[in-house]
Amino acid sequence: MQLNSINMKISLALALILGLSLSRGVRAETDPIPAPNASQPGAVLYTERCAQCHDHPSDRIPARAFLTIVKTPEQVVTALTAGVMQPQATGLDSEQIKSLATFITGKELGASHDPDPNANRCKSAAGPIAFGPHDWIGWGRDAGNSRFQSTSDLKISDISRLKVKWVFAYPGNVADGQPSVAGDMIFIANRAGKAFALNAKTGCTYWSFTAEGGVHAAITVAALPSGSRAKAAAYITSENGYLHALNAQTGAPLWTTRVEDHPATRLTGSATLYKGRLYVPLSSLEEVSLFNSNYACCIFRGGIAAVDAMTGKVLWKVHTIEQEPKQIGISTNGTKLFGPAGASIFSAPTIDPKRNAVYVGTGNSYTQQSIDTANAIMAFDLDTGARLWKSQVMAQDNICPKAQKPEDCEHTGPDFDFAAPPILRHLPNGKDILVAITKADEIYGFDPDDAGKIVWREKLGKGSRASGVWGLSVDNSQVYASSSDVRPAPGVTVGGLTALDPASGNRIWHTPAPPPVCAWGDATTPMAIANGAVGCSPAQPGASAAIPGVVFSGSVDGHMRAFSTKDGAILWDFDAGQSFKAVNGVTATGGSISNGAEAIANGVLYLNSGSAGVHQPGNALIAFTVDGK
């Protein structure tokens, strides 16, 4: 990792903010970071405009060390000129913005320290994709987001024999997206904004693509009608609001559409494909701008867009908040305050063909103006986007903008969003149920035939505004929910996996998390904890995934485990927090497991290891097969 262009130093304190190990390539010293001075281009600007938040990270505000790890200077320039950080760049010229980006990332613009995207190119071009029932397309494998591979070639008797077949090293230092597999091709992307199509059997590279922003979401792949410009398309959603369609075989662009142009846009959820339409969830980080007391908060409203998969035309776009934002007050320093705002959709929409509906989970309110669609499950008509119903689980989950006095913020909530998609499941009694989990570590069952009425709820843990379960999984009889609690507390058991009855919410079994063992060591020092790091934790915030008889769940300590769906017994445990020789010619390093880390397709378990945030970063995509063959 190249940090010489900023100070030649990163302090141990900043390394500990992320739980980074000094033995894994991060330069660190025990001396504190020197105060920026005029001889360091960008340093004074950073102190004036950025340090107040990034040197004191909280909620969704990342530490400077995290930005150094995951962002390129080009991405920081984009954030300052056309993204969420525009208010901080007000009045700066292009050279000042460039110097600030260089200081923050420790890299020069135009320089690259990533693996060569042309390394390990496949010897022949990809052929037509043979789509099959054992594929894993998009976030949840199916339009109902079950994360269940019902016809898996991988059997329960094979699990103990899983071994590494090949490893691919992502550019950058974060691997926290969701692999998608179609036929003999695997499609991946990460927060460095790089997307790849690999040979699923060998890991060789067919093509690569660079998006204008980071990619958090799974790539959706689909066959196109006869006579189209390509036989199949790969759809990539970038955090900056763009939706790209590429020729899935060659990577050639087909079309690009910007589905959301608010400067603070941060699209994190995958698009769900159904009958020629892509349903794209809309989210933002405008709430981060609340820490700027001069920012006129807030106007972003979450929503969903339906996009024609052939042309990229936006067919309809609706907001989770129907009212247009208007001025609702003036801050103590004269800044205008707006609302309502918020209720972003952070995860993939769920399709219900029977009721012609699309379901989403929403986040909190960005202002002190309470809204009845925040922290809710919502249903919209597939054809028109008309709102069908909403079911709120927590009212007055609001944010207090810095522009307001604390005493003016009566209803500031815990920020317990729905971060994971709802799952639609058919029950033995003939009824259907929607199952969803919040960052409160609370899981719910909703009745789609009764305006989303809450049928049951079950509290699994304490919950945290800074962490949440990214996804549930279901099979034909059970729901599998991991725990995102990251720190011990009275009455709180960190980590663990629970099986529940989808009809009643009753617990069937619970497997506590094994004691954490981190290959990078333990970083739970007082300073690390004060700055949000979780150290070596057994928390399991990543989305689980299931096949008949087995459910997979990873943990912050870097372990991927397979559990018996019968009783929760651990069948297999692999420590992915180590270094690997990658097929693309460099060393790949594993780390914490979170987000949509794993996919099971055609007898192979694919795992992303190295989710960052308050976890241990890494850049490894690992393919496991029976006996590594």
C-alpha positions in Angstrom: 0.0 0.0 0.0 1.6 3.3 -1.1 1.3 6.1 1.5 4.5 7.9 0.9 2.9 10.8 -0.9 1.1 12.1 2.2 3.5 11.9 5.2 5.6 8.8 4.7 3.7 7.8 7.9 0.4 6.5 9.1 0.1 6.3 12.9 -0.8 3.2 14.8 -3.9 4.9 15.9 -5.3 5.3 12.4 -4.3 1.7 11.5 -6.3 0.6 14.6 -9.3 2.5 13.5 -9.9 -0.2 11.0 -8.4 -3.0 12.9 -5.5 -3.2 10.4 -2.5 -5.5 11.0 0.9 -4.0 10.6 2.2 -7.4 9.3 -0.1 -7.1 6.3 1.4 -4.3 4.4 0.2 -1.1 6.2 3.0 1.3 7.2 2.4 2.5 10.8 4.4 4.1 13.6 3.6 4.8 17.2 4.1 8.6 16.8 0.9 10.6 16.3 0.2 12.1 12.9 1.9 15.4 12.6 -0.3 18.5 12.3 -0.7 19.3 8.6 1.4 22.2 7.4 1.5 24.4 4.3 4.3 22.3 2.8 1.8 19.4 2.4 -0.4 20.2 -0.6 -4.0 19.5 0.4 -3.3 19.1 4.1 -4.5 22.5 5.3 -7.6 22.1 3.1 -8.2 18.8 4.7 -8.0 20.3 8.2 -10.3 23.1 7.3 -13.0 21.2 5.4 -12.8 17.5 6.2 -11.0 16.6 9.4 -13.9 17.5 11.7 -15.8 14.4 10.3 -13.2 12.0 8.9 -10.8 12.3 11.9 -13.8 11.6 14.2 -15.8 9.0 12.2 -19.3 7.9 13.2 -22.3 6.3 11.7 -21.7 6.3 7.9 -18.8 8.8 7.9 -15.6 6.8 7.1 -12.3 7.4 8.8 -9.5 9.0 6.7 -7.6 5.7 6.9 -10.5 3.9 5.3 -10.6 6.4 2.4 -6.9 5.9 1.9 -7.6 2.2 1.6 -10.7 2.1 -0.6 -10.7 5.2 -2.7 -8.7 6.4 -5.7 -7.9 10.2 -6.0 -10.2 10.2 -9.1 -13.1 9.0 -7.0 -12.5 11.6 -4.4 -12.4 14.3 -7.0 -15.7 13.1 -8.3 -17.2 13.2 -4.8 -16.0 16.8 -4.3 -17.1 18.0 -7.7 -20.3 16.1 -8.5 -21.0 13.9 -5.5 -21.9 13.9 -1.8 -18.9 16.1 -0.8 -19.8 19.1 -3.0 -20.6 21.3 0.0 -17.1 20.8 1.4 -15.5 21.8 -1.9 -17.5 25.1 -2.3 -15.1 27.8 -3.5 -12.2 25.5 -4.3 -10.6 25.5 -7.8 -9.7 22.4 -9.7 -6.0 22.3 -8.5 -7.1 22.6 -4.8 -9.5 19.8 -5.3 -6.8 17.6 -6.8 -4.4 18.4 -4.0 -7.1 17.5 -1.4 -7.8 14.2 -3.2 -4.1 13.4 -3.3 -3.7 14.1 0.4 -6.7 12.0 1.4 -5.8 9.0 -0.6 -2.0 9.1 -0.5 -2.0 8.5 -4.2 -1.3 10.7 -7.2 -4.0 11.1 -9.9 -3.4 8.8 -12.8 -1.2 6.5 -10.8 -2.3 2.9 -10.4 -1.2 0.4 -7.7 -3.8 -2.2 -8.7 -3.3 -5.6 -10.4 -3.0 -5.3 -14.1 -6.6 -5.8 -15.4 -5.1 -7.6 -18.5 -3.2 -10.1 -16.3 -4.3 -13.7 -16.8 -6.5 -13.0 -19.8 -8.3 -16.1 -21.0 -6.7 -17.7 -24.1 -10.0 -17.6 -26.0 -13.0 -15.3 -26.0 -16.1 -16.2 -24.0 -18.7 -18.1 -25.9 -22.5 -17.8 -25.6 -23.6 -18.1 -22.0 -25.4 -21.4 -21.3 -27.9 -20.2 -18.6 -29.0 -23.1 -16.3 -30.9 -23.8 -13.1 -27.7 -24.0 -11.0 -26.7 -20.4 -11.8 -26.7 -17.6 -9.2 -27.9 -14.4 -10.9 -27.9 -11.1 -9.0 -28.2 -10.6 -5.3 -30.7 -13.2 -4.2 -30.4 -15.8 -7.0 -34.1 -15.4 -7.8 -36.5 -12.5 -8.0 -37.9 -13.4 -4.5 -34.3 -12.9 -3.0 -34.4 -16.3 -1.3 -30.6 -16.8 -1.5 -31.4 -20.5 -1.8 -29.8 -22.7 -4.4 -32.5 -25.3 -4.5 -30.9 -27.5 -7.2 -27.3 -27.3 -6.1 -24.7 -29.7 -7.5 -22.9 -29.3 -4.1 -24.3 -31.8 -1.7 -24.2 -32.0 2.1 -21.8 -34.9 1.9 -19.3 -32.8 -0.1 -19.1 -29.9 2.4 -16.2 -31.3 4.6 -14.1 -31.7 1.4 -14.3 -28.1 0.2 -10.9 -26.8 -0.7 -9.6 -23.7 -2.5 -9.4 -24.2 -6.3 -8.4 -20.7 -7.3 -8.3 -17.1 -6.0 -8.6 -13.8 -7.8 -7.3 -10.5 -6.4 -9.6 -7.5 -6.7 -8.1 -4.0 -7.5 -8.1 -1.9 -4.4 -8.4 -3.2 -0.9 -12.1 -4.1 -0.5 -14.0 -7.2 -1.5 -17.5 -6.7 -0.2 -19.9 -7.1 -3.2 -21.8 -10.1 -4.4 -20.6 -12.5 -7.1 -23.0 -13.5 -9.9 -22.6 -16.7 -11.9 -24.2 -17.6 -15.2 -23.1 -20.7 -17.1 -19.3 -20.8 -17.1 -18.8 -17.1 -16.3 -18.6 -15.2 -13.0 -19.3 -11.5 -12.9 -17.8 -9.4 -10.0 -17.2 -5.8 -9.0 -16.1 -3.9 -6.0 -15.9 -0.4 -4.4 -12.9 0.5 -6.6 -15.4 0.7 -9.4 -13.9 -2.2 -11.3 -16.0 -5.0 -12.8 -14.8 -8.2 -14.3 -16.1 -11.2 -16.2 -14.0 -14.3 -15.3 -14.1 -17.9 -16.4 -15.9 -19.6 -13.5 -13.8 -22.7 -13.7 -10.3 -21.2 -13.9 -10.6 -17.6 -12.8 -9.0 -16.3 -16.0 -10.3 -12.8 -17.2 -12.5 -12.4 -20.2 -13.0 -8.6 -19.8 -13.0 -5.8 -17.4 -14.9 -2.5 -17.1 -14.4 0.7 -15.0 -17.4 2.4 -13.7 -17.5 6.1 -12.8 -18.0 5.3 -9.1 -17.7 2.3 -6.7 -19.9 -0.7 -7.2 -21.6 -2.1 -4.1 -24.3 -4.2 -5.9 -24.3 -7.6 -7.5 -24.2 -7.6 -11.3 -27.4 -8.8 -12.9 -27.0 -11.0 -16.0 -29.8 -12.0 -18.5 -30.2 -13.4 -22.0 -31.5 -11.0 -24.6 -34.2 -11.6 -27.2 -33.1 -12.9 -30.6 -32.0 -10.1 -32.9 -30.5 -8.0 -30.1 -27.1 -6.4 -30.3 -25.8 -9.1 -27.8 -26.9 -12.5 -26.8 -26.8 -11.6 -23.1 -26.4 -8.4 -21.0 -24.6 -7.7 -17.7 -26.2 -4.8 -15.8 -23.9 -2.9 -13.4 -25.2 -0.3 -11.0 -22.6 2.3 -9.8 -22.9 4.2 -6.5 -23.0 7.5 -8.4 -26.4 6.7 -9.9 -25.6 5.1 -13.2 -26.9 1.9 -14.6 -24.8 0.3 -17.3 -25.7 -2.5 -19.7 -22.7 -4.4 -21.2 -22.4 -7.2 -23.6 -22.0 -10.1 -21.1 -19.7 -12.0 -23.4 -17.4 -9.1 -24.5 -17.9 -6.3 -22.0 -18.8 -3.9 -24.8 -21.2 -1.1 -23.8 -24.8 -1.4 -24.9 -26.3 1.6 -23.1 -26.0 3.8 -20.0 -28.7 5.5 -18.0 -28.5 7.7 -15.0 -31.4 6.6 -12.8 -30.7 9.2 -10.0 -28.8 12.5 -10.3 -28.9 13.9 -6.7 -25.3 14.9 -5.8 -25.4 12.7 -2.7 -26.6 9.6 -4.5 -25.0 6.4 -3.3 -26.7 3.4 -4.9 -26.0 0.3 -2.8 -28.7 -2.2 -3.8 -28.7 -4.5 -6.7 -31.2 -4.2 -9.6 -33.7 -7.0 -9.8 -34.7 -8.2 -13.2 -38.2 -9.4 -14.1 -39.9 -9.7 -17.5 -37.6 -7.3 -19.3 -37.5 -4.7 -16.6 -34.8 -3.8 -14.1 -36.1 -2.5 -10.8 -33.4 -0.3 -9.3 -33.4 0.8 -5.6 -32.5 4.5 -5.0 -30.5 5.6 -1.9 -28.1 8.3 -0.9 -25.7 9.5 1.8 -27.2 13.0 2.1 -27.4 12.4 5.8 -23.6 12.6 5.9 -23.9 16.2 4.7 -25.9 16.9 7.9 -22.6 17.2 9.7 -21.9 20.4 7.7 -23.7 23.1 9.6 -24.0 25.2 6.4 -25.7 22.4 4.4 -29.3 23.1 3.5 -30.7 19.8 4.7 -32.4 17.8 3.2 -34.2 17.0 -0.1 -33.3 13.4 -1.2 -36.2 11.0 -1.1 -35.6 7.3 -1.5 -37.3 5.5 -4.4 -37.4 2.8 -7.0 -37.0 3.1 -10.8 -38.3 0.6 -13.4 -35.9 0.6 -16.4 -36.4 -1.2 -19.8 -33.6 -3.8 -19.9 -33.3 -3.5 -23.7 -33.0 0.2 -24.1 -32.2 1.7 -20.7 -35.3 3.9 -20.8 -36.7 4.8 -17.4 -40.3 3.6 -17.6 -41.4 4.9 -14.2 -39.8 6.3 -11.1 -41.5 6.7 -7.7 -40.4 8.0 -4.3 -40.9 6.5 -0.9 -42.0 9.9 0.3 -44.8 11.4 -1.8 -44.5 15.0 -0.5 -42.1 17.3 -2.3 -39.5 18.7 0.1 -40.1 22.3 1.2 -38.5 24.7 3.7 -39.4 23.7 7.2 -37.2 26.0 9.2 -34.0 28.0 9.6 -31.0 26.9 11.6 -29.3 28.9 14.3 -26.7 30.1 11.7 -29.3 31.1 9.1 -29.2 27.9 7.0 -32.4 26.9 5.4 -33.8 23.5 6.5 -35.8 21.3 4.2 -37.9 18.2 4.5 -39.3 15.6 4.4 -36.4 13.5 3.2 -34.8 10.1 3.6 -36.4 6.6 3.5 -33.7 5.4 1.1 -33.8 1.9 -0.3 -30.4 0.3 0.3 -31.1 -3.3 -0.9 -32.5 -5.2 -3.9 -36.2 -5.1 -4.6 -38.3 -8.3 -4.3 -40.7 -9.4 -7.0 -44.2 -10.9 -6.3 -45.7 -12.0 -9.7 -48.9 -13.3 -8.0 -49.8 -9.8 -6.7 -48.0 -7.9 -9.5 -46.0 -6.2 -6.8 -42.5 -5.2 -6.0 -41.4 -5.0 -2.3 -38.7 -2.9 -0.7 -37.3 -2.0 2.8 -36.6 1.6 3.6 -34.3 3.5 5.9 -34.7 6.3 8.4 -35.7 10.0 8.1 -32.9 12.5 7.2 -34.6 15.3 9.2 -36.5 15.9 12.4 -39.7 15.7 10.3 -41.1 12.2 11.0 -42.4 10.3 8.0 -44.6 7.2 8.0 -42.6 5.4 5.2 -39.3 5.4 7.1 -38.1 2.0 8.4 -40.9 0.3 6.6 -41.7 -2.4 4.1 -43.4 -0.9 1.1 -45.2 -2.4 -1.9 -45.5 -0.9 -5.4 -47.3 -1.9 -8.6 -44.9 -3.6 -11.0 -46.4 -2.0 -14.1 -47.0 1.6 -12.9 -45.1 2.2 -9.7 -48.3 3.0 -7.9 -48.0 2.7 -4.1 -50.0 -0.4 -2.8 -49.2 -0.3 0.9 -46.6 0.4 3.5 -46.0 -1.2 6.9 -43.8 0.8 9.3 -42.0 -0.9 12.2 -40.3 2.1 13.8 -41.7 5.7 13.8 -39.6 8.9 14.5 -36.3 7.3 13.6 -35.0 10.7 12.7 -31.6 12.5 12.3 -30.7 15.7 14.1 -28.8 17.9 11.6 -25.8 19.7 13.0 -27.4 23.0 12.0 -30.0 22.4 14.7 -29.5 22.7 18.4 -29.7 19.3 20.2 -32.6 20.6 22.3 -34.6 21.1 19.0 -34.2 17.5 18.2 -36.8 15.7 20.2 -37.2 12.7 18.0 -33.7 11.5 17.1 -33.8 7.8 16.5 -31.3 4.9 16.5 -31.0 4.7 12.7 -32.4 1.1 12.5 -32.9 0.8 8.7 -34.0 -2.2 6.7 -30.6 -2.9 5.1 -31.5 -6.3 3.7 -34.1 -7.1 1.1 -37.4 -8.7 2.2 -37.9 -12.3 1.2 -41.2 -13.6 -0.2 -41.9 -17.2 0.8 -44.9 -19.6 0.2 -46.1 -21.4 3.3 -47.5 -24.9 3.7 -50.9 -23.5 4.6 -51.2 -21.9 1.1 -50.5 -18.4 2.3 -47.4 -16.3 1.5 -45.3 -14.2 3.9 -42.7 -11.5 3.6 -39.7 -11.9 6.0 -37.3 -9.0 6.7 -34.8 -7.9 9.3 -33.7 -4.5 10.5 -30.4 -3.1 11.9 -32.1 -3.5 15.3 -31.4 -7.3 14.9 -35.2 -7.7 14.8 -36.8 -10.0 12.2 -40.4 -9.7 11.1 -43.1 -11.6 9.2 -45.5 -9.5 7.1 -48.7 -10.5 5.4 -48.7 -9.4 1.7 -52.5 -10.0 1.5 -53.3 -7.7 4.4 -51.4 -4.5 3.5 -48.2 -5.8 5.1 -49.7 -6.4 8.5 -47.1 -7.6 11.0 -47.8 -11.3 11.7 -44.8 -11.9 14.0 -41.6 -10.4 15.2 -38.5 -11.8 16.9 -35.7 -10.0 18.6 -32.4 -11.7 17.9 -29.9 -9.2 19.4 -29.3 -5.6 20.4 -28.6 -4.2 17.0 -26.5 -1.2 16.0 -26.8 1.9 13.8 -23.4 1.2 12.4 -24.0 -2.4 11.4 -26.8 -4.6 10.2 -27.5 -8.0 8.6 -27.2 -7.6 4.8 -29.4 -10.5 4.0 -31.4 -13.4 5.1 -31.8 -16.8 3.4 -34.6 -19.3 3.3 -35.1 -22.8 2.1 -38.4 -24.8 1.8 -39.0 -24.8 5.6 -36.8 -22.4 7.5 -35.5 -18.8 7.6 -31.8 -18.3 8.4 -30.8 -15.1 10.2 -27.3 -14.3 11.4 -26.6 -11.7 14.1 -24.9 -8.4 13.4 -24.1 -7.4 17.0 -20.4 -6.7 17.0 -19.5 -6.0 20.6 -20.3 -7.8 23.9 -22.8 -6.1 26.1 -25.0 -7.1 29.1 -27.5 -9.5 27.6 -25.9 -9.5 24.2 -24.2 -12.4 22.6 -22.1 -11.4 19.6 -22.7 -13.3 16.4 -24.5 -16.5 15.9 -26.9 -18.1 13.4 -30.6 -18.7 14.1 -33.2 -20.8 12.1 -36.8 -19.7 12.4 -40.2 -20.9 11.3 -41.3 -18.5 8.6 -45.0 -18.9 9.5 -44.7 -18.1 13.2 -41.2 -16.7 13.7 -40.5 -19.4 16.4 -36.9 -20.3 16.8 -36.0 -23.8 15.6 -32.4 -23.7 16.6 -29.6 -21.3 17.4 -25.9 -21.8 17.0 -23.7 -19.4 19.0 -20.7 -18.0 17.2 -17.4 -19.8 18.0 -14.8 -17.7 19.8 -13.2 -15.3 17.3 -9.8 -16.1 15.8 -8.4 -13.4 13.4 -5.4 -14.1 11.3 -4.5 -10.4 11.5 -4.6 -10.3 15.3 -6.8 -8.4 17.8 -7.1 -4.7 17.5 -9.6 -4.0 20.3 -7.5 -1.2 22.0 -9.4 1.7 23.6 -8.6 4.0 20.8 -9.7 1.5 18.2 -13.0 1.0 20.0 -13.5 4.8 20.4 -13.1 5.2 16.7 -15.5 2.5 15.7 -13.3 -0.5 15.1 -14.6 -3.8 16.2 -11.3 -5.7 16.4 -11.5 -9.4 16.2 -15.2 -10.0 16.4 -17.4 -13.1 15.7 -20.2 -10.9 14.4 -22.0 -12.3 11.3 -23.4 -9.2 9.4 -23.0 -10.8 6.0 -25.9 -12.3 4.0 -26.3 -16.0 4.5 -26.9 -18.4 1.6 -28.4 -21.9 1.5 -28.5 -25.2 -0.4 -30.5 -28.3 0.6 -29.2 -29.3 4.0 -26.6 -26.6 4.4 -26.6 -22.9 5.1 -23.4 -20.8 4.8 -22.6 -17.7 6.9 -19.4 -15.7 7.3 -18.1 -13.6 10.1 -16.1 -10.5 10.8 -13.1 -12.6 12.0 -12.7 -13.9 8.4 -14.2 -17.3 8.8 -16.7 -18.9 6.4 -18.7 -21.7 7.9 -21.2 -24.2 6.7 -24.1 -25.2 9.1 -26.5 -28.1 9.1 -30.0 -26.9 8.4 -31.2 -29.7 10.6 -29.7 -28.6 13.9 -27.2 -25.9 13.2 -24.1 -28.1 13.7 -21.0 -26.6 12.1 -20.0 -28.9 9.2 -17.0 -26.9 7.8 -15.0 -23.9 8.9 -12.5 -22.1 6.6 -10.3 -19.1 7.8 -10.3 -16.8 4.8 -8.3 -14.0 6.5 -5.0 -15.2 5.0 -2.9 -14.5 1.9 -3.3 -16.4 -1.3 -1.4 -16.6 -4.6 -3.9 -15.1 -7.0 -4.5 -16.3 -10.6 -4.0 -12.7 -11.8 -0.4 -12.6 -10.8 -0.4 -10.9 -7.4 -1.0 -11.8 -3.7 -4.7 -11.6 -2.6 -5.4 -11.0 1.0 -8.6 -12.1 2.8 -10.2 -10.3 5.6 -13.6 -9.8 7.2 -16.7 -11.3 5.6 -19.8 -9.1 5.2 -22.3 -7.8 2.6 -23.3 -10.5 0.0 -20.1 -12.4 0.3 -21.0 -15.9 -1.0 -22.8 -17.5 -4.0 -23.2 -21.1 -4.8 -23.4 -22.2 -8.4 -22.7 -25.2 -10.5 -21.0 -27.1 -7.6 -18.7 -24.2 -6.6 -18.8 -21.9 -3.5 -17.6 -18.4 -4.4 -16.6 -16.2 -1.5 -15.6 -12.5 -1.3 -13.2 -12.0 1.7 -12.3 -8.6 2.8 -15.2 -6.3 3.7 -14.0 -3.0 5.1 -15.9 -0.3 7.0 -15.2 -1.1 10.7 -13.9 -4.5 9.6 -10.7 -5.9 8.2 -10.3 -5.1 4.5 -9.1 -7.5 1.9 -9.3 -8.2 -1.8 -9.8 -11.9 -2.3 -12.4 -13.8 -4.4 -12.0 -17.5 -3.5 -13.5 -20.4 -5.4 -14.0 -23.6 -3.4 -14.7 -27.0 -5.0 -14.8 -30.6 -3.7 -11.1 -31.5 -3.1 -10.1 -28.4 -5.0 -10.7 -30.1 -8.3 
